[in-house]
Amino acid sequence: MSLSHLATTTITNTTVSGNPLRRSSKTNNRGSVRLSSRTPYTSCELNHKQNQEPTHNGGIDRRNVLLGLGGVYGATATIANNAIGAPMVPPDLSTCDPSKPSATDDETKQKINCCPPYSSANIVDFKPPSSSEPLRVRKAAHKYNSDDIAKFEKAIAAMKALPKDDPWSFEQQATIHCTFCNGAFNQLNSNTLLQIHGSWFFLPWHRYYLYFWERILGKLIGDDTFAIPFWNWDTPKGMYVPKMYQNVNSPLYDGTRNSEHYTSMIDYKYDINSDKPNPKENSPQISETEIRNLAEIDSIFKETLQLPALFMGKAQRGGEKPAEAQGRNEALHNVFHQWVGPLQTPYHNMGNFATAGKDPVFYGHHGNVDRMWDIYSKLRGQKVEFRDPDWLESAFIFYDENRQVVKVKVKDCLTPESLRYSYAPEALAWTTVRRKYKKLQNEAQTRSEGASLKLKPVSEFGSRPRNLTEPIQVLVKRPKTSRTKAEKGDAVEVLFVDGIQIPHGSTARFDVYVTKPIAGLAGPHNGELAGSFVKVPHAHHGSANGAVHTHTSSLELGISTLLEEIDAESSEKLVVTLIPRSGEVIVGGVQIRLVDVEDDE
């Protein structure tokens, strides 16, 4: 679907049954997406220094192996079908190492045990549910009536009443998220951590997690049609913590949340360290916040449809270190973790991935994250996002509603309907917000310019990393100007922020704005938001000697549509502004490159 066509297309919630992979005859013979410089677009660190090879902390550098065979991975069906691939595989559960305290846990000195509630014994292969099973229909949380709430509370209460060591118990189910998200394991036969955040595993893993959690709850109350709610935060009436989670006498309540936000609308630009309050109900700021939130959802879809890694996260192969390259879906998801969680370290429960599953609202939040993937898939005509066997054949393990440890594969969860659940249709308010948002932007730009147009010099980023302690504004050269419609269909213009370093265990956020220069100078207005980097702390493997470790990440943002909207397609260079919001951040570089779109023929 072209960007221009998307802009005028009405998006519906049409239900499509089955798994799109089963309708594809070209699963294993597809070429990988490549950068226009012919560099493979994989999870190897893009340091853009052609003479340096990435390392993987004891794992095999799969790229070197494949290049040694005489070609880039995925270039031929022979390579893809001869077991050269490296899908993620379940870890050896007997090797679990309780996660050590993160840097933010210093005052408690408590270890966070992420070892799962089951063993590797008697693992069985997952069989997708039969099409004859009842379809579980997930409804928006803010539309739940008293009967819906009572049933949901009954199911959660039953789960919380189980012995703590029962794999079905609420506490043990929460531990499963910690297991795969906080380094309780090394990957099988390697010295690299198991981590599904910040990569193309983020969405399929969480889809399965909610799937089994939902079915266990239904089993506990004897209802095979039971479905969990989703927090519909992409519509104005859903941009608040749903009321049913705020009742202190309900099993849905969690006392660690920031209760100041119970009467506030979420601002997608929320900064955990800012003193600026989010808009309260009925305040004058509500309308503007609502419009800007919806515009960001609209931008996320438009800028990522051609290149799924921008939406879902970057590729990660078995044995490789965590990709640490979140898609825009995950970045927005992180904002909600920070907004719901407490302001103080160690940020439990929603504010830390190690403990997030202990708050019932986590599952409603991820219901909408999963729904966003479903909408994204439908917008793409149900095309498989990655035809790479390293994604499709990757496997995880869960405890199911029949008390079995099951091994699941990504290829079996590509649609909700293939798992016998769906989402109740909701109006997609963000598809009609663009005109209102443009008006807001024009008004803001006029205010920023004031009586006189203030211009200032701006230079390139340079070759050395820079501390993001104040806004960094740089001039970035584009690879090509005034591209044709056909060229835009073949390649996406992507803004890369490389070498992002964050202290382990900390929160962080910065926003990225893009505008065109004026006679080679920067104007008073930062331009259009291209996206954000948002980090939620984890609690995996700290340092034995107390030294502070850092996470190195990258941020990749599509800007093809953005450039059309700011009339900058003919500009040879762009002004890119990085605005620090929270945390200690070092940035290694900023550049723009063209990324080829996968050929559908």
TIVOPA-544781 format. One record per residue (C-alpha): x, y, z. Coordinates in steps of 0.2 Angstrom, whole numbers, plus 5000, padded with zeros to 4 digits. Each point is the difference from the previous one (the first is absolute). Layout:
# residues N
XYZ ...
***
This chain:
# residues 601
500050005000 500850174995 500150145013 498950114989 498749874999 500049965019 499750195003 498349994991 499549825005 498749965014 500749875012 498749885006 500149865013 499549864988 500349835007 501149894990 500049825006 501549885000 501950024999 500650104985 501649894999 498949854995 499450094985 501850054994 501049894988 501650115002 500449985018 501849955000 500750074984 499950185003 501550125000 500350105016 499750195000 501750094996 500650175002 500350094984 501949985003 499649824999 500449975018 498949865007 498650075010 500249895015 500250025019 501950024998 500450175008 500050134986 501650095005 500250054981 501849975001 500349874986 501649945007 499349955017 499149845004 498749985014 500349885014 498749905009 500749965017 500549824997 498749964987 500449974981 500050154989 498749934988 500350134987 501849954998 499549824998 498850054986 501150124991 501349865000 498849894991 500050134986 498550105002 498950115012 498849905010 498349974992 500750034982 499649834995 498849865005 501549885002 500750105014 498350025008 499549824999 501649925006 499950035018 501250154999 498750105009 500150045019 498250015007 499850035019 499849845010 499349975017 501450015014 500549865011 498950045015 501249915012 501250134997 499050155007 500950135010 499050115011 500250184993 501150115010 499550175006 500050144988 500950165003 498350075006 499749875013 501550065011 498950055015 499149835001 501549894995 498749874996 500249874986 498649984988 499849824996 499549984982 500149815000 498449934992 498749895009 500349854990 501449894993 500649934983 499349835004 498749934988 499950154989 498749974986 499850094984 498650134999 498549964989 498950154995 498249995006 498749934989 499050114989 498549925008 500450085017 499050155005 500850174995 500550105015 499650184997 501050135009 499150165004 500650185004 500350025019 499150175001 498449924993 499949865013 498449995009 499749945018 499849824994 501650004990 500950075014 499349885013 500549854989 501850074997 500250035019 499449825003 501349934989 501550115007 499449965018 500149814996 501750024992 500650105015 499349875012 501149864994 501549955010 501550114995 501049854993 498649954989 500550044981 498250074998 500250125014 500050184997 501750025007 500749864990 499250064984 500850175003 501749925002 499949934982 500150184993 501650035011 500749834994 500050054981 500350195003 501450015013 501449884997 499549865012 500849894986 501450004988 499449954983 500249814997 501949964996 500650185001 500550135013 498850134994 498450055009 498349954996 499050164997 498550024989 499750195002 500850114987 499949884986 498849924988 499549875014 499250145010 498249984992 499949814997 500749965018 498750115008 498649944989 500349825007 500250065017 498350085001 499349854990 500449885014 499650125014 498350024993 499749824998 500649965017 498850135007 498549934990 500549825007 499950065018 498250074998 499549864988 499650114985 500849964983 499450164993 500850115013 501050144992 501150145009 499750184997 501250124990 500450175006 499450104984 501350145002 500050054982 498350085001 499650165011 498849915012 501349875003 501550125004 499749985019 500449855012 498349904998 498950035016 499949815004 501950005004 499850145012 498949925013 501049975016 498949865005 500249914983 501249864996 500450114985 500850135011 501950035002 500650115013 501750044992 499250114986 500250184999 498250045006 500250194995 499749944982 498349925004 499150164995 501350054986 500049974981 501649914995 501150124990 501049894988 501450135003 500049955018 501750025009 500249915016 501250145007 498950154995 499150105012 498750054987 498449915004 499049914987 498350084996 498649975012 498349954994 499050154993 501650115000 500350114985 501549904995 499049844997 499650044982 501750044995 500849855009 498749894992 500450064982 501849985002 499849835007 499049944986 501250084987 501449905008 499049844997 499650054982 501950044997 500549835008 499049904987 500450114985 501950005003 500149825003 498949904988 501349984987 501349945012 499449895014 501650015010 499650195003 498349945008 500549845008 501850015005 501649944992 500649834996 500849895013 500749834996 500349865012 501650025009 500250194997 500050135014 498350095002 499650114985 499650155012 499150084985 498250035004 498750034987 498850155001 498649895007 501149955015 500750175003 498250075002 499649845011 501550055011 499250175004 498549925008 501149895011 500850165007 498450105001 499149865010 501549955011 500650095015 501250154999 501349935012 501349864997 499949854998 498450064991 499049845004 498849934994 499650074982 501550115000 501249864999 500049854988 500549885014 498450035010 498850074987 499049844999 499550035018 498850144996 498349944992 500050154989 501649944991 498949874991 498750134994 501450114994 500849864990 498349954993 500050164991 501849984995 499549844992 498550084992 501250134992 500949854992 498449934994 499550174992 501750014993 499949834992 498350044992 500650174993 501449904991 498749884993 500549865012 501849984992 501249915012 501150145007 501649904999 500149854989 501749955008 500049835008 501050075014 498550095006 498649884994 500949845008 500550095016 499349915015 499550045018 499249905014 498550035011 498949925013 498349974992 498249985006 500249815001 501550015012 501349954986 501650094995 499850034982 501250064987 499250134988 500750084984 499850174993 499349934984 498449945009 499550165007 499950124986 498250045002 498950015015 498749894991 501249864998 500150005019 498150015001 499850185007 499650164992 499750195005 498450085000 499950134986 500450185006 500050164990 501850054995 500050185005 501850034995 499549974981 499150174999 501150115011 501350074988 499150164995 499750055018 501849965004 500750104986 499050155006 500849985017 501849994993 499750154989 499550105016 501449945010 501350044986 499250184999 500250025019 501849944999 500550124987 499350155009 500350174993 501649964991 500849844993 501549955010 501249904991 501649915007 501449904992 499949815001 501449884997 500249814997 500049885014 501949964999 500949845003 500049995019 498649955012 499150145009 499150015017 498250054997 499950115015 499250144990 499250014983 501149944986 499650084983 501049944985 499950014981 499949834991 500249974982 498749904991 500549864988 498850064986 498850144997 498350024991 499749814999 498749944988 498549905006 500849844993 501650045009 499050025016 499249834997 501749924999 500950085014 499550085017 501050155006 500649965017 500850115014 501249915010 500650055018 501449885004 501049965015 498750045013 500849975017 498949995016 500649955017 499349835005 498450005011 499550184996 498650084990 500350114985 499150104987 500550114986 498950074985 500650024982 499450154990 500350034981 499850164990 500850084985 501350135001 499850184995 501550054989 501149875009 499450075017 498949935014 498450095003 499150035017 498849854997 500649825003 498849944987 499149835000 500249865013 500849854991 499949895015 500749975017 501249885009 499249955017 500949875012 499249915014 501249935013 500349815000 500949915015 501149874991 501849965004 500950145009 501850025003 501049895012 501150145005 498750145001 500450094984 498650084990 499749914984 499250084985 498849944987 500450054982 498550024989 499550074983 498550104994 499349994982 498650114994 499250014984 499850174993 499349994982 498350065005 500650135012 501050084986 498550014989 499050095014 501350135003 500450034982 501849955002 500249874986 501250114989 501150055015 501749924999 500350015019 498850005015 500150075017 499849865013 499850055018 500249885015 499050065015 500549925016 498649965012 500749895013 501449895005 501950004996 500249974981 501550004989 499750004981 501349944987 499450074984 498550064989 499849964982 498749974986 500049854989 498949914987 499449835005 499349894986 498349935002 499749814998 499549954983 498349925000 500149914984 
***
